[in-house]
């Protein structure tokens, strides 16, 4: 009987192995796709770690978005972040859900030092460790790393923390840039005479793409204004390129700042988790010592 069943057993076993391998591969691939989506979403979030979205940080919100949560719950990111997320995820571009807050200009927190009582409550809630101080000593906020999350303001018992609006850093792109693009007749005069061998007309037409600006070497422009003089449509190309370079430079700085904020947020959480683990270990050791002491007494 057994020899007759052996081929069937081998077949069933083989099928089970194939199915198990397929499921394992699918789970790994699916998890990999989700992780990649989370990373891409997280890169678009502002990394203020303000928790206005209802999550304890930007990455948890990115994970929820990857799982299907709405993309319009990030007030610091505003409509621009919503549009970028919609393009990335092929979703509908929604208006900001203002039940989570309104988009405001970037801020930083500042402590009025004479009023600070050194309670350390603001230090405990800062998600990026930008506040320094000791108990009953004056605290200070490092403005270079403050994300303006506003979490420290309500924590202060003496109301000595204020939010200050950051000044506009970059020169805005001229409002008539769209008209300039339409005015360009693509004659190529600017490109043929450019001392840096650039293609100013392409820089103008591709100005909405930062990757195209890198490929077309926008930063190599010396702003010599020769293209302005040669343009038959009298387009102020140099002014446009100057403003565009400043804007892209500011965007690069903001991106670096966001990544640094995320790293500080991660390090802070790791430190807190480590502290909790040590406290649990100490508590366990104390409990063990107490049990041993009780056993010795009973002896």
TORKEPA-297578 format. One record per residue: x, y, z of N, C-alpha, C in turn. Coordinates in Angstrom, 2 decimals, always signed. Layout:
<atoms>
nxx, nyy, nzz, caxx, cayy, cazz, cxx, cyy, czz
X, Y, Z, X, Y, Z, X, Y, Z
...
</atoms>
This chain:
<atoms>
nxx, nyy, nzz, caxx, cayy, cazz, cxx, cyy, czz
+0.84, -1.21, +0.00, +0.00, +0.00, +0.00, +0.87, +1.26, +0.00
+1.89, +1.26, +0.86, +2.73, +2.46, +0.98, +3.46, +2.79, -0.32
+4.06, +1.79, -1.00, +4.72, +2.12, -2.27, +3.77, +2.74, -3.29
+2.49, +2.34, -3.25, +1.54, +2.91, -4.20, +1.24, +4.38, -3.88
+1.27, +4.73, -2.59, +0.97, +6.11, -2.18, +2.18, +7.03, -2.28
+3.36, +6.45, -2.41, +4.58, +7.26, -2.40, +4.60, +8.35, -3.48
+4.25, +8.05, -4.73, +4.25, +9.13, -5.74, +3.29, +10.26, -5.39
+2.12, +9.89, -4.85, +1.15, +10.93, -4.47, +1.69, +11.79, -3.33
+2.35, +11.14, -2.37, +2.92, +11.89, -1.25, +4.02, +12.84, -1.73
+4.84, +12.35, -2.65, +5.90, +13.20, -3.19, +5.31, +14.39, -3.94
+4.24, +14.13, -4.71, +3.60, +15.20, -5.46, +3.00, +16.26, -4.53
+2.29, +15.78, -3.49, +1.67, +16.72, -2.55, +2.74, +17.52, -1.80
+3.80, +16.84, -1.39, +4.88, +17.52, -0.67, +5.54, +18.57, -1.55
+5.76, +18.21, -2.81, +6.38, +19.16, -3.75, +5.49, +20.38, -3.96
+4.19, +20.13, -4.11, +3.25, +21.24, -4.30, +3.23, +22.16, -3.08
+3.26, +21.55, -1.90, +3.28, +22.35, -0.67, +4.53, +23.21, -0.58
+5.66, +22.62, -0.95, +6.91, +23.38, -0.93, +6.88, +24.53, -1.92
+6.35, +24.26, -3.11, +6.27, +25.31, -4.13, +5.37, +26.46, -3.66
+4.21, +26.10, -3.10, +3.29, +27.12, -2.60, +3.93, +27.92, -1.47
+4.62, +27.22, -0.56, +5.27, +27.91, +0.56, +6.34, +28.87, +0.07
+7.14, +28.41, -0.90, +8.17, +29.28, -1.45, +7.57, +30.49, -2.16
+6.48, +30.25, -2.89, +5.82, +31.35, -3.60, +5.26, +32.37, -2.62
+4.63, +31.88, -1.56, +4.08, +32.79, -0.55, +5.19, +33.56, +0.16
+6.28, +32.85, +0.46, +7.40, +33.52, +1.11, +8.00, +34.61, +0.24
+8.18, +34.29, -1.04, +8.73, +35.29, -1.97, +7.78, +36.47, -2.11
+6.47, +36.17, -2.20, +5.49, +37.25, -2.36, +5.47, +38.16, -1.14
+5.58, +37.55, +0.05, +5.56, +38.37, +1.26, +6.79, +39.27, +1.34
+7.95, +38.71, +0.94, +9.18, +39.51, +0.96, +9.09, +40.64, -0.06
+8.60, +40.30, -1.26, +8.50, +41.31, -2.32, +7.48, +42.38, -1.94
+6.36, +41.94, -1.36, +5.33, +42.90, -0.96, +5.85, +43.81, +0.14
+6.55, +43.23, +1.10, +7.12, +44.04, +2.18, +8.15, +45.01, +1.63
+8.96, +44.54, +0.67, +9.97, +45.41, +0.07, +9.32, +46.59, -0.65
+8.22, +46.31, -1.36, +7.51, +47.38, -2.07, +6.94, +48.39, -1.08
+6.39, +47.90, +0.03, +5.83, +48.80, +1.04, +6.92, +49.65, +1.66
+8.05, +49.03, +1.99, +9.16, +49.77, +2.59, +9.67, +50.85, +1.63
+9.75, +50.52, +0.36, +10.21, +51.51, -0.62, +9.22, +52.66, -0.73
+7.93, +52.33, -0.70, +6.90, +53.38, -0.76, +6.98, +54.28, +0.47
+7.19, +53.68, +1.63, +7.30, +54.46, +2.87, +8.48, +55.43, +2.78
+9.60, +54.96, +2.26, +10.78, +55.82, +2.14, +10.50, +56.99, +1.19
+9.85, +56.70, +0.08, +9.55, +57.76, -0.89, +8.58, +58.78, -0.31
+7.59, +58.29, +0.42, +6.62, +59.20, +1.05, +7.30, +60.02, +2.12
+8.12, +59.36, +2.93, +8.79, +60.05, +4.03, +9.70, +61.16, +3.53
+10.31, +60.97, +2.37, +11.19, +61.99, +1.81, +10.43, +63.26, +1.43
+9.14, +63.12, +1.17, +8.34, +64.29, +0.78, +7.78, +65.03, +1.98
+7.76, +64.41, +3.14, +7.22, +65.05, +4.34, +8.25, +66.02, +4.92
+7.81, +67.06, +5.62, +8.73, +68.14, +6.04, +9.63, +67.80, +7.22
+9.40, +66.68, +7.89, +10.25, +66.23, +9.00, +10.28, +67.22, +10.16
+9.16, +67.89, +10.40, +9.08, +68.75, +11.59, +8.79, +67.93, +12.84
+8.30, +66.70, +12.67, +7.98, +65.79, +13.78, +6.99, +66.45, +14.74
+6.04, +67.21, +14.19, +5.14, +68.01, +15.03, +3.94, +67.23, +15.55
+3.64, +66.08, +14.96, +2.53, +65.22, +15.38, +1.16, +65.83, +15.10
+1.09, +66.87, +14.30, -0.22, +67.45, +13.98, -1.08, +66.49, +13.17
-0.45, +65.59, +12.45, -1.18, +64.63, +11.63, -1.85, +63.54, +12.47
-1.55, +63.52, +13.76, -2.10, +62.49, +14.63, -1.17, +61.33, +14.86
+0.02, +61.39, +14.28, +1.03, +60.34, +14.46, +2.24, +60.93, +15.20
+3.02, +60.09, +15.86, +4.13, +60.61, +16.68, +5.35, +61.03, +15.89
+5.23, +61.21, +14.60, +6.36, +61.63, +13.78, +6.02, +61.50, +12.31
+6.93, +61.97, +11.46, +6.68, +61.94, +10.02, +6.71, +60.52, +9.45
+7.65, +59.71, +9.91, +7.73, +58.35, +9.36, +6.49, +57.51, +9.70
+5.98, +57.56, +10.93, +4.73, +56.82, +11.19, +3.58, +57.28, +10.29
+3.53, +58.57, +9.99, +2.49, +59.05, +9.08, +2.74, +58.52, +7.67
+4.02, +58.46, +7.27, +4.35, +57.90, +5.96, +3.92, +56.44, +5.87
+4.12, +55.71, +6.94, +3.70, +54.30, +6.96, +2.19, +54.18, +6.83
+1.47, +55.08, +7.49, +0.00, +55.05, +7.41, -0.48, +55.45, +6.02
+0.19, +56.42, +5.41, -0.18, +56.81, +4.05, +0.03, +55.64, +3.10
+1.14, +54.93, +3.27, +1.40, +53.76, +2.42, +0.33, +52.69, +2.59
-0.31, +52.69, +3.76, -1.37, +51.72, +4.03, -2.75, +52.24, +3.64
-2.80, +53.46, +3.10, -4.07, +53.97, +2.59, -4.63, +55.19, +3.28
-3.94, +55.72, +4.29, -4.46, +56.90, +4.99, -4.41, +58.13, +4.08
-5.24, +59.11, +4.39, -5.33, +60.33, +3.58, -3.99, +61.06, +3.55
-3.73, +61.74, +2.44, -2.45, +62.42, +2.25, -2.51, +63.90, +2.60
-3.64, +64.37, +3.11, -3.83, +65.82, +3.31, -3.90, +66.20, +4.78
-3.08, +65.56, +5.61, -3.13, +65.83, +7.04, -1.82, +66.39, +7.59
-1.04, +67.01, +6.73, +0.26, +67.57, +7.15, +0.24, +69.08, +6.96
-0.16, +69.84, +7.98, -0.18, +71.30, +7.84, +1.17, +71.93, +7.50
+2.29, +71.49, +8.12, +3.56, +72.13, +7.76, +3.93, +71.93, +6.29
+3.59, +70.77, +5.74, +3.90, +70.52, +4.34, +2.99, +71.30, +3.40
+1.75, +71.48, +3.83, +0.81, +72.28, +3.05, +0.42, +71.64, +1.73
-0.09, +72.49, +0.85, -0.62, +72.02, -0.42, +0.48, +71.47, -1.33
+1.68, +72.00, -1.19, +2.76, +71.50, -2.04, +3.06, +70.04, -1.73
+3.15, +69.70, -0.45, +3.41, +68.31, -0.08, +2.26, +67.40, -0.51
+1.04, +67.89, -0.38, -0.12, +67.10, -0.81, -0.03, +66.81, -2.31
+0.32, +67.82, -3.09, +0.43, +67.63, -4.55, +1.54, +66.64, -4.89
+2.67, +66.74, -4.19, +3.78, +65.82, -4.45, +3.41, +64.39, -4.08
+2.70, +64.23, -2.96, +2.26, +62.89, -2.56, +1.25, +62.33, -3.55
+0.35, +63.19, -4.01, -0.65, +62.75, -4.98, +0.01, +62.28, -6.27
+1.03, +63.01, -6.72, +1.75, +62.61, -7.94, +2.50, +61.30, -7.73
+3.09, +61.15, -6.56, +3.86, +59.94, -6.27, +2.96, +58.71, -6.20
+1.81, +58.86, -5.55, +0.94, +57.71, -5.28, -0.21, +57.59, -6.27
-0.25, +58.48, -7.26, -1.33, +58.47, -8.25, -2.69, +58.56, -7.57
-2.79, +59.49, -6.62, -4.06, +59.73, -5.93, -4.58, +61.12, -6.29
-5.80, +61.35, -5.87, -6.42, +62.65, -6.11, -5.76, +63.72, -5.23
-5.52, +64.89, -5.81, -4.97, +66.00, -5.04, -6.08, +66.64, -4.23
-5.97, +66.54, -2.92, -7.00, +67.05, -2.02, -6.56, +68.37, -1.41
-7.53, +69.10, -0.89, -7.21, +70.29, -0.10, -6.78, +69.86, +1.30
-5.98, +70.68, +1.93, -5.51, +70.37, +3.28, -6.70, +70.22, +4.23
-6.68, +69.16, +5.01, -7.71, +68.95, +6.03, -7.36, +69.84, +7.23
-8.03, +70.97, +7.33, -7.67, +71.96, +8.35, -8.11, +71.58, +9.75
-8.76, +70.43, +9.90, -9.03, +69.95, +11.26, -7.72, +69.54, +11.94
-6.67, +69.33, +11.13, -5.36, +68.99, +11.69, -4.46, +70.23, +11.83
-4.96, +71.37, +11.42, -4.19, +72.61, +11.52, -4.11, +73.32, +10.18
-3.69, +74.55, +10.23, -3.54, +75.36, +9.02, -2.06, +75.53, +8.69
-1.79, +75.67, +7.40, -0.41, +75.89, +6.97, +0.03, +77.30, +7.32
+1.14, +77.40, +7.99, +1.68, +78.70, +8.39, +3.12, +78.81, +7.90
+3.65, +80.03, +7.83, +5.06, +80.18, +7.46, +5.96, +79.47, +8.47
+7.16, +79.09, +8.07, +8.08, +78.41, +8.99, +8.38, +79.27, +10.22
+8.46, +78.61, +11.37, +8.74, +79.29, +12.63, +9.89, +78.60, +13.34
+10.46, +79.30, +14.30, +11.37, +78.69, +15.26, +10.92, +79.13, +16.65
+11.25, +78.31, +17.63, +10.90, +78.65, +19.01, +12.05, +79.39, +19.67
+11.70, +80.26, +20.59, +12.71, +81.00, +21.34, +12.24, +81.15, +22.79
+13.17, +80.94, +23.71, +12.85, +81.05, +25.14, +13.24, +82.45, +25.63
+12.31, +83.08, +26.31, +12.65, +84.34, +26.99, +13.40, +83.97, +28.27
+14.70, +84.08, +28.19, +15.58, +83.46, +29.18, +15.35, +83.97, +30.60
+15.04, +85.23, +30.76, +14.85, +85.77, +32.10, +13.63, +85.18, +32.80
+12.70, +84.68, +32.02, +11.47, +84.14, +32.60, +11.55, +82.63, +32.81
+12.56, +81.98, +32.26, +12.68, +80.52, +32.35, +12.97, +80.10, +33.79
+12.24, +79.08, +34.26, +12.43, +78.58, +35.63, +13.19, +77.26, +35.66
+13.60, +76.78, +34.49, +14.40, +75.56, +34.45, +13.64, +74.30, +34.82
+12.39, +74.20, +34.38, +11.58, +73.03, +34.77, +11.88, +71.79, +33.93
+12.54, +71.95, +32.79, +12.93, +70.89, +31.84, +11.75, +70.27, +31.10
+10.54, +70.79, +31.27, +9.39, +70.19, +30.58, +9.50, +70.34, +29.07
+10.04, +71.47, +28.62, +10.18, +71.67, +27.18, +11.22, +70.71, +26.59
+12.26, +70.43, +27.37, +13.29, +69.50, +26.91, +12.69, +68.12, +26.68
+11.79, +67.74, +27.54, +11.21, +66.40, +27.47, +10.31, +66.21, +26.25
+9.72, +67.28, +25.75, +8.79, +67.13, +24.63, +9.40, +67.47, +23.27
+10.59, +68.07, +23.26, +11.19, +68.45, +21.97, +11.55, +67.19, +21.18
+11.01, +67.03, +19.98, +11.23, +65.78, +19.24, +12.60, +65.67, +18.60
+13.35, +66.77, +18.52, +14.65, +66.74, +17.84, +15.79, +67.19, +18.75
+15.55, +67.23, +20.06, +16.60, +67.59, +21.03, +17.26, +68.93, +20.71
+16.45, +69.93, +20.43, +17.01, +71.25, +20.13, +17.06, +72.17, +21.35
+16.60, +71.67, +22.51, +16.57, +72.49, +23.73, +17.58, +71.93, +24.72
+18.39, +72.82, +25.27, +19.42, +72.42, +26.21, +19.24, +73.18, +27.52
+19.57, +72.51, +28.61, +19.47, +73.13, +29.92, +19.48, +72.08, +31.01
+19.56, +72.53, +32.24, +19.58, +71.64, +33.40, +18.46, +72.05, +34.34
+18.05, +71.16, +35.23, +16.99, +71.51, +36.19, +17.34, +72.77, +36.98
+16.36, +73.67, +37.06, +16.49, +74.94, +37.78, +17.57, +75.84, +37.19
+17.91, +75.59, +35.94, +18.85, +76.45, +35.22, +18.18, +76.95, +33.94
+18.68, +78.05, +33.44, +18.10, +78.62, +32.23, +18.27, +77.65, +31.05
+17.21, +77.55, +30.23, +17.26, +76.71, +29.04, +17.47, +77.59, +27.81
+17.96, +76.96, +26.75, +18.17, +77.67, +25.50, +17.81, +76.74, +24.34
+17.28, +77.33, +23.28, +16.91, +76.58, +22.08, +17.92, +76.85, +20.98
+18.47, +75.79, +20.41, +19.37, +75.94, +19.27, +18.52, +76.17, +18.03
+18.49, +77.39, +17.58, +17.59, +77.75, +16.49, +17.97, +77.07, +15.18
+19.24, +76.67, +15.05, +19.66, +76.03, +13.81, +18.99, +74.68, +13.60
+18.60, +74.02, +14.68, +18.01, +72.69, +14.54, +16.55, +72.63, +14.97
+16.01, +73.74, +15.44, +14.60, +73.78, +15.83, +13.73, +73.66, +14.58
+12.71, +72.81, +14.64, +11.82, +72.63, +13.49, +10.54, +73.45, +13.60
+10.39, +74.19, +14.71, +9.18, +74.99, +14.87, +7.93, +74.16, +15.04
+8.05, +73.01, +15.70, +6.93, +72.08, +15.80, +5.85, +72.56, +16.77
+6.18, +73.50, +17.65, +5.21, +74.10, +18.58, +4.90, +73.21, +19.78
+5.56, +72.06, +19.91, +5.25, +71.17, +21.02, +5.75, +71.72, +22.36
+6.80, +72.53, +22.31, +7.35, +73.05, +23.56, +6.52, +74.19, +24.14
+5.80, +74.91, +23.29, +5.07, +76.10, +23.75, +4.01, +75.75, +24.79
+3.11, +74.80, +24.53, +2.10, +74.50, +25.56, +2.67, +73.79, +26.78
+3.88, +73.23, +26.67, +4.45, +72.52, +27.82, +5.02, +73.47, +28.87
+5.27, +74.72, +28.50, +5.93, +75.65, +29.42, +4.94, +76.17, +30.46
+5.20, +75.95, +31.75, +4.25, +76.38, +32.78, +4.24, +77.88, +33.03
+5.28, +78.58, +32.56, +5.34, +80.03, +32.78, +5.20, +80.80, +31.47
+4.89, +80.09, +30.41, +4.62, +80.72, +29.11, +5.76, +81.62, +28.66
+6.99, +81.10, +28.73, +8.14, +81.92, +28.35, +8.71, +81.52, +26.99
+7.98, +80.66, +26.24, +8.45, +80.25, +24.92, +7.54, +80.86, +23.87
+8.14, +81.43, +22.86, +7.37, +82.05, +21.78, +7.85, +81.53, +20.44
+6.96, +81.54, +19.46, +7.31, +81.14, +18.11, +7.54, +82.39, +17.27
+8.66, +82.41, +16.57, +9.02, +83.55, +15.73, +9.03, +83.10, +14.27
+8.39, +83.88, +13.43, +8.34, +83.55, +12.01, +9.70, +83.77, +11.37
+10.14, +82.80, +10.59, +11.42, +82.92, +9.92, +11.31, +83.87, +8.73
+12.33, +84.66, +8.48, +12.29, +85.55, +7.31, +12.38, +84.76, +6.01
+11.86, +85.34, +4.96, +11.95, +84.72, +3.64, +13.40, +84.65, +3.22
+13.89, +83.44, +2.93, +15.31, +83.28, +2.62, +15.61, +83.40, +1.13
+14.72, +82.90, +0.32, +15.02, +82.85, -1.11, +14.19, +83.86, -1.88
+14.77, +84.35, -2.94, +14.07, +85.28, -3.81, +13.05, +84.51, -4.64
+11.79, +84.90, -4.63, +10.79, +84.14, -5.39, +11.01, +84.24, -6.88
+10.56, +83.21, -7.58, +10.64, +83.22, -9.04, +9.75, +84.34, -9.56
+10.21, +85.11, -10.54, +9.39, +86.20, -11.07, +8.00, +85.73, -11.47
+7.02, +86.55, -11.18, +5.63, +86.17, -11.44, +5.33, +86.02, -12.92
+6.14, +86.68, -13.76, +5.87, +86.62, -15.20, +6.66, +85.50, -15.89
+7.12, +84.50, -15.11, +7.92, +83.43, -15.70, +7.14, +82.66, -16.75
+5.84, +82.43, -16.50, +5.02, +81.72, -17.48, +4.92, +82.51, -18.78
+4.78, +83.83, -18.66, +4.73, +84.67, -19.85, +6.06, +84.65, -20.58
+7.16, +84.57, -19.82, +8.48, +84.51, -20.44, +8.63, +83.23, -21.25
+8.12, +82.12, -20.72, +8.20, +80.86, -21.45, +7.41, +80.96, -22.75
+6.23, +81.56, -22.67, +5.41, +81.71, -23.88, +6.06, +82.65, -24.88
+6.80, +83.63, -24.36, +7.43, +84.61, -25.26, +8.64, +84.04, -25.99
+9.22, +82.98, -25.45, +10.41, +82.39, -26.08, +10.04, +81.77, -27.43
+10.78, +82.14, -28.47, +10.51, +81.60, -29.81, +11.50, +80.50, -30.17
+12.36, +80.12, -29.20, +13.32, +79.03, -29.37, +14.22, +79.25, -30.59
+14.69, +80.48, -30.71, +15.56, +80.80, -31.84, +16.97, +80.23, -31.66
+17.36, +80.02, -30.40, +18.67, +79.44, -30.12, +19.81, +80.43, -30.06
+19.53, +81.73, -30.21, +20.61, +82.73, -30.16, +21.36, +82.69, -28.84
+20.61, +82.54, -27.75, +21.24, +82.56, -26.42, +22.19, +81.38, -26.25
+21.78, +80.21, -26.74, +22.62, +79.03, -26.58, +23.88, +79.08, -27.41
+23.78, +79.63, -28.62, +24.95, +79.67, -29.50, +26.03, +80.61, -28.98
+25.63, +81.63, -28.23, +26.59, +82.63, -27.77, +26.95, +82.49, -26.29
+26.37, +81.52, -25.60, +26.62, +81.37, -24.17, +28.07, +80.99, -23.91
+28.82, +81.78, -23.13, +30.23, +81.46, -22.88, +30.42, +80.17, -22.07
+29.37, +79.73, -21.38, +29.45, +78.49, -20.60, +28.89, +77.29, -21.37
+28.52, +77.53, -22.64, +27.98, +76.47, -23.50, +26.72, +75.84, -22.90
+25.89, +76.68, -22.30, +24.62, +76.21, -21.75, +23.52, +76.38, -22.80
+22.33, +75.94, -22.44, +21.16, +76.08, -23.31, +20.11, +76.89, -22.55
+20.24, +78.21, -22.54, +19.32, +79.03, -21.74, +17.85, +78.81, -22.08
+17.55, +78.61, -23.37, +16.15, +78.41, -23.72, +15.60, +77.13, -23.11
+16.44, +76.08, -23.02, +15.99, +74.83, -22.39, +15.86, +75.00, -20.88
+16.77, +75.76, -20.29, +16.67, +76.05, -18.86, +15.37, +76.77, -18.55
+14.97, +77.65, -19.43, +13.72, +78.38, -19.24, +12.53, +77.44, -19.36
+12.54, +76.62, -20.38, +11.39, +75.75, -20.64, +11.28, +74.62, -19.62
+12.41, +74.17, -19.08, +12.41, +73.05, -18.14, +12.54, +73.52, -16.69
+12.23, +74.77, -16.42, +12.49, +75.34, -15.10, +11.66, +74.72, -13.98
+10.60, +74.00, -14.31, +9.78, +73.36, -13.27, +10.37, +72.06, -12.78
+11.43, +71.59, -13.40, +12.04, +70.31, -13.04, +13.42, +70.54, -12.45
+13.58, +70.24, -11.17, +14.89, +70.42, -10.53, +15.91, +69.44, -11.10
+15.47, +68.23, -11.46, +16.41, +67.27, -12.05, +16.91, +67.76, -13.40
+16.03, +68.40, -14.17, +16.45, +68.96, -15.45, +17.45, +70.09, -15.25
+17.27, +70.85, -14.19, +18.21, +71.94, -13.91, +19.61, +71.40, -13.63
+19.67, +70.25, -12.97, +20.97, +69.62, -12.73, +21.59, +69.14, -14.04
+20.77, +68.50, -14.87, +21.28, +67.97, -16.13, +21.73, +69.10, -17.06
+21.02, +70.21, -17.01, +21.34, +71.34, -17.89, +22.35, +72.30, -17.26
+22.84, +71.95, -16.07, +23.93, +72.70, -15.40, +23.57, +74.16, -15.14
+22.43, +74.36, -14.51, +22.00, +75.73, -14.20, +23.04, +76.48, -13.38
+23.65, +75.78, -12.42, +24.59, +76.46, -11.52, +25.87, +76.92, -12.22
+26.08, +76.46, -13.46, +27.26, +76.93, -14.20, +27.04, +78.31, -14.81
+25.81, +78.78, -14.77, +25.51, +80.11, -15.33, +26.23, +81.18, -14.51
+26.97, +82.04, -15.18, +27.72, +83.11, -14.51, +26.95, +84.42, -14.46
+25.74, +84.41, -15.01, +24.88, +85.61, -15.02, +25.57, +86.78, -15.72
+26.15, +86.48, -16.86, +26.86, +87.51, -17.62, +25.91, +88.44, -18.38
+24.65, +88.04, -18.51, +23.58, +88.81, -19.16, +23.72, +88.88, -20.68
+24.60, +88.07, -21.25, +24.72, +88.07, -22.70, +23.44, +87.54, -23.36
+22.81, +86.56, -22.72, +21.58, +86.01, -23.28, +20.46, +87.05, -23.29
+20.45, +87.93, -22.28, +19.45, +89.00, -22.26, +19.60, +89.91, -23.47
+20.85, +90.21, -23.80, +21.11, +91.13, -24.90, +20.77, +90.52, -26.25
+20.92, +89.19, -26.36, +20.70, +88.52, -27.64, +19.25, +88.11, -27.86
+18.46, +88.08, -26.80, +17.09, +87.56, -26.91, +16.20, +88.53, -27.70
+15.64, +88.09, -28.83, +14.77, +88.99, -29.60, +13.44, +89.26, -28.91
+13.07, +88.41, -27.96, +11.82, +88.61, -27.23, +12.01, +89.42, -25.96
+13.26, +89.84, -25.71, +13.59, +90.66, -24.54, +13.19, +89.99, -23.22
+13.42, +88.69, -23.14, +13.11, +87.96, -21.90, +14.26, +88.18, -20.91
+13.96, +88.57, -19.67, +15.03, +88.78, -18.66, +15.53, +87.44, -18.12
+16.26, +86.73, -18.95, +16.70, +85.38, -18.60, +17.60, +85.37, -17.36
+18.50, +86.32, -17.28, +19.46, +86.31, -16.17, +18.76, +86.46, -14.83
+17.82, +87.37, -14.75, +17.08, +87.54, -13.49, +16.33, +86.27, -13.13
+15.76, +85.64, -14.14, +15.01, +84.41, -13.92, +15.94, +83.30, -13.41
+17.10, +83.15, -14.04, +18.03, +82.10, -13.64, +18.60, +82.37, -12.25
+18.85, +83.63, -11.95, +19.38, +83.98, -10.63, +18.39, +83.60, -9.53
+17.13, +83.95, -9.74, +16.10, +83.61, -8.75, +15.91, +82.10, -8.66
+15.99, +81.43, -9.80, +15.81, +79.97, -9.82, +16.93, +79.27, -9.07
+18.16, +79.75, -9.24, +19.29, +79.15, -8.53, +19.14, +79.31, -7.02
+18.70, +80.48, -6.60, +18.51, +80.71, -5.17, +17.40, +79.82, -4.62
+16.34, +79.66, -5.39, +15.24, +78.82, -4.93, +15.68, +77.36, -4.81
+16.38, +76.86, -5.81, +16.82, +75.46, -5.78, +17.84, +75.24, -4.67
+18.70, +76.24, -4.44, +19.66, +76.13, -3.35, +18.95, +76.06, -2.00
+17.91, +76.88, -1.85, +17.14, +76.86, -0.61, +16.43, +75.52, -0.44
+15.92, +74.97, -1.53, +15.25, +73.67, -1.44, +16.24, +72.58, -1.03
+17.46, +72.65, -1.54, +18.49, +71.68, -1.15, +18.81, +71.81, +0.34
+18.93, +73.04, +0.81, +19.22, +73.26, +2.23, +18.07, +72.76, +3.10
+16.84, +73.01, +2.65, +15.68, +72.53, +3.41, +15.66, +71.01, +3.46
+16.05, +70.38, +2.36, +16.07, +68.92, +2.33, +17.12, +68.37, +3.29
+18.30, +68.98, +3.30, +19.35, +68.55, +4.23, +18.89, +68.75, +5.67
+18.27, +69.89, +5.93, +17.78, +70.18, +7.28, +16.72, +69.16, +7.70
+15.85, +68.79, +6.76, +14.81, +67.82, +7.07, +15.40, +66.46, +7.41
+16.41, +66.04, +6.63, +17.04, +64.75, +6.91, +17.75, +64.76, +8.26
+18.40, +65.87, +8.58, +19.08, +65.98, +9.88, +18.06, +65.94, +11.02
+16.92, +66.59, +10.82, +15.87, +66.57, +11.85, +15.36, +65.16, +12.07
+15.19, +64.43, +10.97, +14.72, +63.04, +11.11, +15.73, +62.20, +11.87
+17.02, +62.38, +11.57, +18.06, +61.61, +12.27, +18.07, +61.92, +13.76
+17.91, +63.20, +14.10, +17.87, +63.56, +15.53, +16.64, +62.97, +16.20
+15.53, +62.95, +15.47, +14.30, +62.36, +16.00, +14.49, +60.87, +16.26
+15.14, +60.19, +15.32, +15.39, +58.75, +15.47, +16.33, +58.49, +16.64
+17.41, +59.28, +16.72, +18.37, +59.09, +17.82, +17.71, +59.34, +19.17
+16.84, +60.34, +19.23, +16.16, +60.63, +20.49, +15.27, +59.46, +20.90
+14.51, +58.93, +19.97, +13.64, +57.79, +20.29, +14.45, +56.57, +20.70
+15.58, +56.35, +20.01, +16.44, +55.23, +20.39, +16.98, +55.41, +21.81
+17.35, +56.65, +22.13, +17.87, +56.92, +23.48, +16.79, +56.69, +24.54
+15.58, +57.15, +24.25, +14.49, +56.97, +25.20, +14.15, +55.49, +25.37
+14.16, +54.75, +24.26, +13.89, +53.31, +24.35, +14.97, +52.61, +25.16
+16.22, +53.03, +24.95, +17.33, +52.43, +25.70, +17.20, +52.74, +27.19
+16.80, +53.97, +27.50, +16.63, +54.34, +28.92, +15.52, +53.52, +29.56
+14.43, +53.33, +28.83, +13.32, +52.53, +29.36, +13.76, +51.09, +29.58
+14.56, +50.57, +28.64, +15.04, +49.20, +28.78, +15.94, +49.05, +30.00
+16.80, +50.05, +30.22, +17.68, +50.00, +31.39, +16.88, +50.07, +32.68
+15.84, +50.90, +32.68, +15.00, +51.00, +33.87, +14.29, +49.67, +34.15
+13.83, +49.03, +33.07, +13.18, +47.73, +33.26, +14.17, +46.70, +33.78
+15.40, +46.75, +33.27, +16.43, +45.82, +33.72, +16.75, +46.04, +35.20
+16.86, +47.31, +35.57, +17.13, +47.62, +36.97, +15.99, +47.15, +37.87
+14.76, +47.37, +37.39, +13.61, +46.94, +38.17, +13.59, +45.43, +38.33
+13.93, +44.72, +37.24, +13.97, +43.26, +37.30, +15.05, +42.79, +38.27
+16.21, +43.44, +38.23, +17.29, +43.08, +39.14, +16.89, +43.34, +40.59
+16.21, +44.46, +40.81, +15.76, +44.77, +42.17, +14.75, +43.75, +42.65
+13.83, +43.36, +41.77, +12.84, +42.35, +42.14, +13.52, +41.02, +42.46
+14.51, +40.66, +41.64, +15.21, +39.40, +41.87, +15.94, +39.44, +43.21
+16.57, +40.57, +43.50, +17.29, +40.69, +44.77, +16.33, +40.60, +45.95
+15.14, +41.19, +45.78, +14.15, +41.14, +46.86, +13.67, +39.71, +47.08
+13.47, +38.97, +45.99, +13.02, +37.58, +46.11, +14.08, +36.73, +46.82
+15.35, +36.95, +46.43, +16.43, +36.19, +47.06, +16.51, +36.51, +48.54
+16.34, +37.79, +48.88, +16.39, +38.18, +50.29, +15.26, +37.52, +51.08
+14.08, +37.45, +50.48, +12.95, +36.82, +51.15, +13.19, +35.32, +51.34
+13.78, +34.68, +50.32, +14.07, +33.25, +50.44, +15.08, +32.99, +51.55
+16.07, +33.85, +51.64, +17.08, +33.67, +52.68, +16.47, +33.85, +54.07
+15.54, +34.78, +54.17, +14.88, +34.98, +55.46, +14.06, +33.75, +55.84
+13.40, +33.17, +54.84, +12.56, +32.01, +55.12, +13.40, +30.81, +55.53
+14.66, +30.76, +55.06, +15.54, +29.65, +55.45, +15.95, +29.79, +56.91
</atoms>
